[in-house]
Structures are given as structure tokens and as C-alpha cells.
Amino acid sequence: MAVPALGALIAEPLFLLADSAIVGHLGVAQLAGVGLASTLLHTIVGLMVFLAYSTTPAVARAIGERNPARAMAAGRDGIWLALGLGLILAAGGFVLAEPLVTLLGATGDLTVYAVEYFRWSMPGLVAMLLVFAGTGVLRGMQDTRTPLLVAGAGFALNLVLNLVLVYGAGLSVGGSAIGTSITQWAMAVVYVLMVRRNALAHGVRLFPSLSGLRATASVGSWLLLRTMSLRVAILATVVVATAQGDQNLAAHQLAMTIFSFFAFALDALAIAAQALVGRELGAANAIKVRELTRTMVWWGLGFGCVTGVLVAVTAPWVGFIFTSDAGVRSTLALALYILALGQPIAGFVFVLDGVLIGAGDARYLALAGVVNLAVYLPLLALVGSIGPAGPSGLLWLWVAFALCYMAVRGITLGLRARTDRWMVLGAR
């Protein structure tokens, strides 16, 4: 389940990568504008990932209970919630596009291109959220292969449309956003039709239930708080890296890119955990849940050890791929050594996060995220205020993030997983 899930997870980054590669040949201002608008888009989309994370366990639990009608009802409600939120966010984003990019520091031509790309991306934002919910439904049904096929076809269509609209039709950065929006809607239609077909097959009406929407939104609000705590931690880390100077900031961004790359694979394990744990809890099979949890934790630790060794071995040379600056390369290597040490912890954290999401223990995850952040921010402030300057400053910053922050997350998740309370709460 994890392998095809990984392929589907990287679809959205690949869309943006293709957009950047195609727009990059138009000029520096165009590329910078797309980069700035993409940052805003990533933030919005990242916060809305709960649409998948709340739908997957609800569907999986109903499947485990051998109640496919209830599973399809949960999926239907998730789709409607995604549509409502998408329309609100898209309308707000279209109106506030210019103030938002200006707030991020855009001026002149950069503002023009960023606003153009962001506004033409808003129709696609609605579809992105529908894709989240639809993907969550299929994951809950233990199907991670169909999202991979849809994502692969979507990437190919996106590439063709962007080339035609940007260069053939001469629509510049707007053409790139239009092409991606069309692709996202094509993918969304596939998911909506699949959910519709399954709903009708099990006698489930297509209009949502108010109680179902409330339940999905309730779980989603806690997962939104969980995600916000993670985003604040990453943003605060960037702030400290920025204060350390351009060299450290550049090295930090590269190290974070590598961290994020491996996080996709760990997220794939977490997605498998969500679906499998949700199904077994629905079947009231606590013994199987414990067995699955132990197995997946070992998978997470094992993958963390393997990737940690890979990062440590390549740390002195990987910088040559990204930059010709010797100072940035040497600073990056220091951060990567710490990242390598922290990979097993990350594996443990990501898998248990998926287990508890699959159990529907969203409230604990949200509150634990706040506690984790409360511990991390003072440590981060200490690194920023009295930490050493130069490359060693970034080393200690990554000690704080990759070792201390992830360890605190591991403790709060591990203590919860040792109890049976998360299985009981998840059954409600």
C-alpha cells in the first residue's frame, strides 16, 4: 500500500516542478512570480490535507465494520466539505491575491506575474481539495493504486497543457496555471464519479447529511490545528536560519528540501497505517491493531536507518548537485549529518502519527502538537540568541529541529501509543 501511495504523494510537487521548468524559460521575473505564488498555494493546500486524513480512517473503519454504505456516506460528506471549503478559499484567494503577494515582499513585475499565476490557480484549488477527499476515500477502501494511476495521468496531461498554453497560445504564466487547473479538475472528476458510482451502488443518496458534515469538520478542525503546529515549527526554524545569514539560510533550505523528500516516503508508510488501522478498529480487532502497529513502527525505524546511512554517506558530496558555493556546501554537510542521525526518529514519528490518525485520535494529535511546539520554540529561541555564528550555528539549529523537536514528537506519540485509550476514543 505504501509504494503506490508514495507515487501519488509526489504528484503535486511534480506539477509545480513542471510549471517552474516551463515558466523558467520565459524569464527570471516570471519564474520568481510563480515561485512566490506557489508558496502561497502550498501553504493553503498543506493546511487542507486534513480532507484526506479525516476521510481515510472514517471510510476504513466502516469497511472494517462491513458497512460499505456507511463508508460511502463518509466519503460523500468528505467530498461535499471539500467543495464548500474550496469555493470559499478560491473566492477569497482571487480577491486577496495582490495583497497576499505584496505581503510577501513582491514588487513591480514580480507582483504582476505572481498575481496572475495565483488567480488562475484558484479554480484548480477547488479541484485540489476534491482530489484530497477523493484520494482519502480510496485509501480508506485500501486502494492506493488508483490514486497513483490518476496522478500519473494527471502529470502527463499537465505537462502537455502547460506547453501548449504557455508557448503555443502565448498565455505566459497564466497559461501554466490554467493548464494545471484543468488537470486538477480532470482528476477531481474521476474521483467524484468513482465515489458517486459506489454511493449509488450501495443505496447512498448523493446529497450530504448535516451530521456527517459536522463529524468530518470536527475531526478536520483538530487535524488542521495539528498541521498548523507543524507549519509554525518549520516557519520558526526558517526565521532563525535567516537571522544566521545568507549562507546558512541557503544551506538550511537545501537540507530542508532533502528532509522533505524523505518525508514523502515516510508519509506513504503513515498513509498505509491510517487505512490498515482504521479497518482493523472497525472490525474490533485490537490484537491485529497492535500487531500492525508494531510491524509498521519497525518499518519506519528500518527505513529511517537506511535513509540515515544514505544521507550520512552522501553528505560531503550532495551539495555539488545544488550549488557551486563551497561555503554553502560545507555548511550543508554539517546539517545533513544531523539530519542523518534524526532519520530513525522521523521514521518512528511519521508512522505513529499515521496510526493515531487512522484511529481517529485527532484531538490528542492536535493538543500534542501544541505541547511539542511549546517545548520547541524556547529551544529555538535559545539557539537563535546565544548559538554560535557561522556553519556551527546551522548545525545546532538542526540539532534542535531534527533531533530535539522530532524526539519530543516521538515521546508524545509513543506515550499515547503505549496505552489503549486511543483505540477506545477512535471507536467513537
C-alpha positions as CSV (number, residue, x, y, z in Angstrom):
1,M,0.0,0.0,0.0
2,A,2.8,2.4,0.8
3,V,4.7,2.1,-2.5
4,P,1.8,3.3,-4.8
5,A,0.8,5.9,-2.1
6,L,4.3,7.4,-2.4
7,G,3.8,7.8,-6.2
8,A,0.5,9.6,-5.7
9,L,2.0,11.8,-2.9
10,I,4.7,13.3,-5.2
11,A,2.2,14.3,-7.9
12,E,1.5,17.8,-6.6
13,P,5.2,18.6,-6.2
14,L,5.8,17.3,-9.7
15,F,3.0,19.6,-11.0
16,L,4.7,22.6,-9.5
17,L,8.1,21.4,-10.7
18,A,6.8,21.1,-14.3
19,D,5.3,24.6,-14.0
20,S,8.6,26.0,-12.8
21,A,10.6,24.3,-15.5
22,I,8.3,25.5,-18.3
23,V,7.9,29.1,-16.9
24,G,11.6,29.3,-16.2
25,H,12.4,29.8,-19.9
26,L,10.1,32.8,-20.0
27,G,12.3,34.9,-17.7
28,V,13.6,35.5,-14.2
29,A,10.6,37.7,-13.1
30,Q,8.1,35.1,-14.4
31,L,9.9,32.3,-12.6
32,A,10.1,34.3,-9.4
33,G,6.5,35.2,-9.6
34,V,5.4,31.6,-10.0
35,G,7.7,30.6,-7.1
36,L,6.1,33.2,-4.8
37,A,2.6,32.3,-5.8
38,S,3.4,28.6,-5.4
39,T,4.5,29.3,-1.8
40,L,1.1,30.7,-1.0
41,L,-0.7,27.9,-2.8
42,H,1.4,25.3,-1.0
43,T,0.5,26.8,2.4
44,I,-3.2,26.7,1.7
45,V,-3.2,23.2,0.2
46,G,-0.9,22.0,3.0
47,L,-3.4,23.1,5.7
48,M,-6.3,21.4,3.9
49,V,-4.6,18.0,3.8
50,F,-7.0,17.1,6.7
51,L,-9.6,16.5,4.0
52,A,-7.8,13.3,3.1
53,Y,-6.6,12.4,6.6
54,S,-10.1,12.7,8.1
55,T,-11.8,10.8,5.3
56,T,-9.4,7.8,5.1
57,P,-10.0,6.5,8.7
58,A,-13.7,7.1,8.6
59,V,-14.1,5.1,5.4
60,A,-11.6,2.4,6.5
61,R,-13.4,1.9,9.8
62,A,-16.8,1.5,8.1
63,I,-15.2,-1.0,5.7
64,G,-13.8,-2.9,8.7
65,E,-17.4,-3.0,10.2
66,R,-18.6,-4.5,6.9
67,N,-20.8,-1.4,6.3
68,P,-20.0,-0.2,2.8
69,A,-23.0,2.2,2.8
70,R,-21.7,4.0,5.8
71,A,-18.2,4.1,4.2
72,M,-19.6,5.7,1.0
73,A,-21.7,8.2,3.1
74,A,-18.5,9.3,4.9
75,G,-16.7,9.6,1.5
76,R,-19.7,11.6,0.1
77,D,-19.6,14.0,3.1
78,G,-15.9,14.5,2.7
79,I,-16.4,15.4,-1.0
80,W,-19.1,18.0,-0.2
81,L,-17.0,19.5,2.6
82,A,-14.0,19.8,0.2
83,L,-16.2,21.5,-2.4
84,G,-17.6,24.0,0.1
85,L,-14.2,24.9,1.6
86,G,-12.6,25.0,-1.9
87,L,-15.2,27.5,-3.2
88,I,-14.7,29.8,-0.2
89,L,-10.9,29.7,-0.3
90,A,-10.8,30.2,-4.1
91,A,-13.1,33.2,-3.9
92,G,-11.0,34.7,-1.1
93,G,-7.8,33.9,-2.8
94,F,-8.9,35.6,-6.1
95,V,-9.9,38.8,-4.3
96,L,-6.9,38.9,-2.0
97,A,-4.2,37.8,-4.5
98,E,-2.5,41.1,-4.8
99,P,-2.4,42.0,-1.0
100,L,-1.1,38.5,-0.3
101,V,1.8,38.6,-2.7
102,T,2.6,42.1,-1.6
103,L,2.7,41.0,2.0
104,L,5.4,38.5,1.0
105,G,7.5,41.3,-0.5
106,A,6.6,41.3,-4.2
107,T,7.1,44.5,-6.1
108,G,6.9,45.6,-9.8
109,D,6.8,42.8,-12.4
110,L,7.1,40.2,-9.7
111,T,3.7,41.3,-8.3
112,V,2.1,41.1,-11.8
113,Y,3.3,37.6,-12.5
114,A,2.6,36.3,-9.0
115,V,-0.9,37.6,-9.0
116,E,-1.6,36.3,-12.5
117,Y,-0.5,32.8,-11.6
118,F,-2.2,32.8,-8.2
119,R,-5.6,34.0,-9.6
120,W,-5.6,31.5,-12.4
121,S,-4.7,28.8,-9.9
122,M,-7.8,29.4,-7.8
123,P,-10.3,27.4,-9.9
124,G,-7.8,24.5,-9.6
125,L,-7.7,24.9,-5.8
126,V,-11.3,23.7,-5.6
127,A,-10.4,20.7,-7.6
128,M,-7.2,20.0,-5.5
129,L,-9.4,19.8,-2.4
130,L,-11.8,17.4,-4.1
131,V,-8.8,15.3,-5.1
132,F,-7.7,15.2,-1.4
133,A,-11.1,14.0,-0.3
134,G,-11.5,11.5,-3.2
135,T,-8.0,10.1,-2.5
136,G,-8.9,9.7,1.1
137,V,-12.0,7.7,0.2
138,L,-9.9,5.3,-2.0
139,R,-7.2,4.9,0.6
140,G,-9.9,4.1,3.2
141,M,-11.0,1.3,0.8
142,Q,-7.4,0.0,0.8
143,D,-6.9,1.2,-2.8
144,T,-3.7,3.2,-3.2
145,R,-3.1,2.1,-6.8
146,T,-5.9,4.0,-8.4
147,P,-4.7,7.4,-7.0
148,L,-1.2,6.5,-8.4
149,L,-2.7,5.9,-11.9
150,V,-4.8,9.1,-11.7
151,A,-1.8,11.1,-10.5
152,G,0.4,9.7,-13.3
153,A,-2.1,10.5,-16.0
154,G,-2.6,13.9,-14.5
155,F,1.1,14.7,-14.6
156,A,1.3,13.8,-18.3
157,L,-1.8,15.9,-19.1
158,N,-0.5,18.8,-17.1
159,L,2.8,18.8,-18.9
160,V,1.2,18.8,-22.4
161,L,-1.4,21.5,-21.5
162,N,1.2,23.8,-20.0
163,L,3.5,23.6,-23.0
164,V,0.6,24.3,-25.4
165,L,-0.9,27.1,-23.3
166,V,2.4,28.8,-22.3
167,Y,4.2,28.6,-25.6
168,G,1.6,27.6,-28.2
169,A,-1.1,30.0,-27.1
170,G,1.3,32.6,-25.6
171,L,-0.5,32.9,-22.3
172,S,2.7,33.2,-20.2
173,V,2.4,32.3,-16.5
174,G,-1.4,32.4,-16.7
175,G,-1.3,29.6,-19.2
176,S,0.7,27.5,-16.8
177,A,-1.8,28.0,-14.0
178,I,-4.7,27.4,-16.4
179,G,-3.2,24.1,-17.6
180,T,-2.7,22.9,-14.0
181,S,-6.2,23.9,-13.0
182,I,-7.7,22.0,-16.0
183,T,-5.6,19.0,-15.0
184,Q,-6.7,19.2,-11.4
185,W,-10.4,19.3,-12.5
186,A,-9.9,16.3,-14.7
187,M,-8.5,14.3,-11.7
188,A,-11.3,15.6,-9.4
189,V,-14.0,14.5,-11.9
190,V,-12.5,11.0,-11.9
191,Y,-12.7,10.8,-8.1
192,V,-16.2,12.3,-7.8
193,L,-17.5,9.9,-10.4
194,M,-16.0,6.9,-8.6
195,V,-17.4,8.0,-5.3
196,R,-20.8,8.7,-6.9
197,R,-20.9,5.2,-8.5
198,N,-20.0,3.4,-5.3
199,A,-22.5,5.5,-3.3
200,L,-25.4,4.7,-5.7
201,A,-24.4,1.1,-5.8
202,H,-24.9,0.9,-2.0
203,G,-28.1,3.0,-1.9
204,V,-26.5,6.1,-0.5
205,R,-28.1,9.4,-1.5
206,L,-25.8,11.9,-3.2
207,F,-26.6,14.9,-1.0
208,P,-24.7,15.2,2.3
209,S,-26.0,14.7,5.8
210,L,-25.6,17.6,8.2
211,S,-24.4,15.2,11.0
212,G,-21.8,13.7,8.6
213,L,-20.5,17.1,7.6
214,R,-20.3,18.1,11.3
215,A,-18.4,14.9,12.1
216,T,-15.9,15.3,9.3
217,A,-15.4,19.0,10.1
218,S,-14.9,18.2,13.8
219,V,-12.1,15.7,13.1
220,G,-10.8,18.0,10.4
221,S,-10.5,21.0,12.7
222,W,-8.3,19.1,15.2
223,L,-6.2,17.8,12.3
224,L,-5.9,21.4,11.0
225,L,-4.6,22.5,14.4
226,R,-2.1,19.6,14.3
227,T,-0.9,20.7,10.8
228,M,-0.7,24.3,11.8
229,S,1.6,23.4,14.7
230,L,4.0,21.6,12.3
231,R,3.9,24.6,9.9
232,V,4.7,27.1,12.7
233,A,7.7,24.9,13.8
234,I,9.1,24.8,10.3
235,L,8.5,28.6,9.7
236,A,10.1,29.5,13.0
237,T,13.1,27.4,12.1
238,V,13.4,29.3,8.8
239,V,13.3,32.6,10.7
240,V,16.3,31.6,12.9
241,A,18.2,30.3,9.8
242,T,17.5,33.6,8.1
243,A,19.0,35.6,11.0
244,Q,22.1,33.5,10.7
245,G,22.9,34.9,7.3
246,D,22.5,34.1,3.6
247,Q,25.0,31.2,3.6
248,N,23.2,29.4,6.5
249,L,19.8,30.1,5.1
250,A,20.8,28.7,1.7
251,A,22.2,25.5,3.3
252,H,19.2,25.2,5.5
253,Q,16.8,25.4,2.6
254,L,18.7,22.7,0.8
255,A,18.7,20.5,3.9
256,M,15.0,21.0,4.4
257,T,14.4,20.0,0.8
258,I,16.2,16.7,1.4
259,F,14.3,16.2,4.6
260,S,11.0,16.8,2.8
261,F,12.0,14.4,0.0
262,F,12.4,11.5,2.5
263,A,9.3,12.7,4.4
264,F,7.3,11.7,1.3
265,A,8.3,8.1,1.7
266,L,7.6,8.1,5.4
267,D,4.3,9.7,4.7
268,A,3.5,6.8,2.4
269,L,4.0,4.4,5.4
270,A,1.8,6.7,7.5
271,I,-1.0,6.5,4.9
272,A,-0.8,2.7,4.9
273,A,-1.0,2.9,8.7
274,Q,-4.1,5.1,8.5
275,A,-6.0,2.7,6.2
276,L,-5.0,-0.5,7.9
277,V,-5.5,0.6,11.5
278,G,-8.9,2.2,10.6
279,R,-10.1,-1.0,9.0
280,E,-9.0,-3.3,11.9
281,L,-10.5,-1.0,14.5
282,G,-13.7,-1.1,12.6
283,A,-13.6,-4.8,12.8
284,A,-13.0,-4.5,16.6
285,N,-9.7,-6.4,16.2
286,A,-7.5,-4.8,18.9
287,I,-4.9,-7.6,18.8
288,K,-4.5,-7.1,15.0
289,V,-4.2,-3.4,15.5
290,R,-1.3,-3.9,18.0
291,E,0.4,-6.3,15.6
292,L,0.1,-3.9,12.7
293,T,1.4,-1.0,14.8
294,R,4.5,-2.9,15.9
295,T,5.1,-4.0,12.3
296,M,4.8,-0.5,10.9
297,V,6.9,1.0,13.6
298,W,9.7,-1.4,12.7
299,W,9.2,-0.5,9.0
300,G,9.5,3.2,10.0
301,L,12.6,2.7,12.1
302,G,14.2,0.5,9.4
303,F,13.6,2.9,6.7
304,G,14.9,5.7,8.9
305,C,18.1,3.8,9.5
306,V,18.6,3.1,5.8
307,T,18.0,6.7,4.7
308,G,20.1,8.0,7.6
309,V,23.1,6.0,6.4
310,L,22.4,7.2,2.8
311,V,22.3,10.8,3.9
312,A,25.4,10.5,6.0
313,V,27.5,8.8,3.2
314,T,26.5,11.4,0.6
315,A,26.6,14.5,2.9
316,P,30.1,15.7,1.7
317,W,29.2,15.5,-2.0
318,V,25.4,16.1,-2.4
319,G,25.9,19.8,-2.2
320,F,27.7,19.8,-5.6
321,I,24.3,19.0,-7.2
322,F,22.7,22.2,-5.9
323,T,25.4,24.9,-5.6
324,S,28.9,25.9,-6.7
325,D,29.4,27.8,-3.4
326,A,32.0,26.0,-1.3
327,G,30.8,27.6,1.9
328,V,27.2,26.6,1.4
329,R,28.3,23.0,0.5
330,S,30.3,22.6,3.7
331,T,27.6,24.1,5.9
332,L,25.0,21.9,4.2
333,A,27.1,18.8,5.0
334,L,27.1,19.6,8.7
335,A,23.3,19.9,8.7
336,L,23.0,16.7,6.8
337,Y,25.0,14.7,9.3
338,I,22.5,15.8,12.0
339,L,19.6,15.0,9.6
340,A,21.0,11.5,9.1
341,L,21.1,11.0,12.9
342,G,17.5,12.1,13.1
343,Q,16.0,9.9,10.4
344,P,15.2,6.9,12.6
345,I,13.4,9.2,15.0
346,A,11.5,10.7,12.0
347,G,10.5,7.2,10.8
348,F,9.1,6.4,14.3
349,V,7.2,9.7,14.4
350,F,5.7,9.6,11.0
351,V,4.4,6.0,11.4
352,L,2.8,6.6,14.8
353,D,1.3,9.8,13.5
354,G,-0.4,7.7,10.8
355,V,-1.5,5.1,13.3
356,L,-3.2,7.7,15.5
357,I,-4.8,9.5,12.6
358,G,-6.1,6.1,11.4
359,A,-7.6,5.6,14.9
360,G,-9.4,9.0,14.7
361,D,-7.4,10.3,17.7
362,A,-7.2,13.8,16.1
363,R,-7.8,15.7,19.3
364,Y,-4.8,14.2,21.0
365,L,-2.6,14.8,18.0
366,A,-3.7,18.5,17.9
367,L,-3.0,19.1,21.6
368,A,0.2,17.1,21.5
369,G,1.3,19.3,18.6
370,V,0.7,22.4,20.7
371,V,2.8,20.9,23.5
372,N,5.6,19.9,21.1
373,L,5.6,23.5,19.8
374,A,5.7,24.9,23.3
375,V,8.8,22.9,24.1
376,Y,10.5,23.6,20.7
377,L,10.1,27.3,20.4
378,P,12.1,28.2,23.6
379,L,14.8,25.9,22.5
380,L,14.8,27.5,19.1
381,A,15.0,31.0,20.7
382,L,18.0,29.8,22.7
383,V,19.7,28.7,19.5
384,G,18.9,32.0,17.9
385,S,20.0,34.2,20.7
386,I,23.2,32.6,22.1
387,G,24.0,30.0,19.5
388,P,27.4,30.2,17.7
389,A,27.7,32.1,14.4
390,G,28.8,30.6,11.1
391,P,28.3,27.0,10.0
392,S,28.2,25.6,13.6
393,G,25.1,27.8,14.1
394,L,23.2,25.8,11.5
395,L,24.5,22.6,13.0
396,W,22.9,23.5,16.3
397,L,19.7,24.6,14.6
398,W,19.4,21.2,13.0
399,V,20.2,19.6,16.4
400,A,17.2,21.5,17.7
401,F,14.9,20.6,14.8
402,A,15.9,17.1,13.6
403,L,16.8,15.7,17.0
404,C,15.1,17.6,19.8
405,Y,11.8,18.6,18.1
406,M,11.4,15.2,16.5
407,A,12.3,13.5,19.7
408,V,9.6,15.4,21.6
409,R,7.1,14.4,19.0
410,G,8.2,10.8,19.3
411,I,7.7,10.9,23.1
412,T,4.2,12.4,22.9
413,L,3.2,9.9,20.2
414,G,4.9,6.9,21.9
415,L,3.3,7.5,25.3
416,R,-0.1,7.6,23.6
417,A,0.5,4.5,21.5
418,R,1.5,2.5,24.7
419,T,-2.0,2.9,26.1
420,D,-5.3,1.5,24.8
421,R,-7.1,4.9,25.1
422,W,-6.5,5.9,21.5
423,M,-8.2,2.7,20.3
424,V,-11.2,3.4,22.5
425,L,-11.5,7.0,21.5
426,G,-11.1,6.1,17.9
427,A,-14.2,3.9,18.1
428,R,-16.5,6.8,18.9
